[in-house]
């Protein structure tokens, strides 16, 4: 604050009360801004996680290689069952 501001406050006692009111209003505005920024950061985390899952797939889903390995194992099992049924039939 400058000397001029100090002089004006001494001259007008209501100016100090108005200044305090203005300061509290500005502090509330800053607090609201900080809450909004915090909420936006949380929301961005969800958007980023959604985008990453959209690109890479859900972590619980098997990869293409895992699915192919499972299918190949099942194919081998079915072939062995078929060969076993043929042997028993003869």
PEGINOR-V533355 format. One record per residue. N is the residue number from 1. RES is the residue in three letters. SS is DSSP state (H for helix, E for strand, C for the rest). PSI is psi as a letter, one per 40 degrees, with the letter a starting at -180 (999 if undefined). Layout:
BEGIN
n=N res=RES ss=SS psi=PSI
n=N res=RES ss=SS psi=PSI
END
This chain:
BEGIN
n=1 res=UNK ss=C psi=i
n=2 res=UNK ss=C psi=i
n=3 res=UNK ss=H psi=d
n=4 res=UNK ss=H psi=d
n=5 res=UNK ss=H psi=d
n=6 res=UNK ss=H psi=d
n=7 res=UNK ss=H psi=d
n=8 res=UNK ss=H psi=d
n=9 res=UNK ss=H psi=d
n=10 res=UNK ss=H psi=d
n=11 res=UNK ss=H psi=d
n=12 res=UNK ss=C psi=h
n=13 res=UNK ss=H psi=d
n=14 res=UNK ss=H psi=d
n=15 res=UNK ss=H psi=d
n=16 res=UNK ss=H psi=d
n=17 res=UNK ss=H psi=d
n=18 res=UNK ss=H psi=d
n=19 res=UNK ss=H psi=d
n=20 res=UNK ss=H psi=d
n=21 res=UNK ss=H psi=d
n=22 res=UNK ss=H psi=d
n=23 res=UNK ss=H psi=d
n=24 res=UNK ss=H psi=d
n=25 res=UNK ss=H psi=d
n=26 res=UNK ss=H psi=d
n=27 res=UNK ss=H psi=d
n=28 res=UNK ss=H psi=d
n=29 res=UNK ss=H psi=d
n=30 res=UNK ss=H psi=d
n=31 res=UNK ss=H psi=d
n=32 res=UNK ss=H psi=d
n=33 res=UNK ss=H psi=d
n=34 res=UNK ss=H psi=d
n=35 res=UNK ss=H psi=d
n=36 res=UNK ss=H psi=d
n=37 res=UNK ss=H psi=d
n=38 res=UNK ss=H psi=d
n=39 res=UNK ss=H psi=d
n=40 res=UNK ss=H psi=d
n=41 res=UNK ss=H psi=d
n=42 res=UNK ss=H psi=d
n=43 res=UNK ss=H psi=d
n=44 res=UNK ss=H psi=d
n=45 res=UNK ss=H psi=d
n=46 res=UNK ss=H psi=d
n=47 res=UNK ss=H psi=d
n=48 res=UNK ss=H psi=d
n=49 res=UNK ss=H psi=d
n=50 res=UNK ss=H psi=d
n=51 res=UNK ss=H psi=d
n=52 res=UNK ss=H psi=d
n=53 res=UNK ss=H psi=d
n=54 res=UNK ss=H psi=d
n=55 res=UNK ss=H psi=d
n=56 res=UNK ss=H psi=e
n=57 res=UNK ss=C psi=i
n=58 res=UNK ss=C psi=h
n=59 res=UNK ss=C psi=d
n=60 res=UNK ss=C psi=e
n=61 res=UNK ss=C psi=h
n=62 res=UNK ss=C psi=i
n=63 res=UNK ss=C psi=i
n=64 res=UNK ss=H psi=d
n=65 res=UNK ss=H psi=d
n=66 res=UNK ss=H psi=d
n=67 res=UNK ss=H psi=d
n=68 res=UNK ss=H psi=d
n=69 res=UNK ss=H psi=d
n=70 res=UNK ss=H psi=d
n=71 res=UNK ss=H psi=d
n=72 res=UNK ss=H psi=d
n=73 res=UNK ss=H psi=d
n=74 res=UNK ss=H psi=d
n=75 res=UNK ss=H psi=d
n=76 res=UNK ss=H psi=d
n=77 res=UNK ss=H psi=d
n=78 res=UNK ss=H psi=d
n=79 res=UNK ss=H psi=d
n=80 res=UNK ss=H psi=d
n=81 res=UNK ss=H psi=d
n=82 res=UNK ss=H psi=d
n=83 res=UNK ss=H psi=d
n=84 res=UNK ss=H psi=d
n=85 res=UNK ss=H psi=d
n=86 res=UNK ss=H psi=d
n=87 res=UNK ss=H psi=d
n=88 res=UNK ss=H psi=d
n=89 res=UNK ss=H psi=d
n=90 res=UNK ss=C psi=999
END
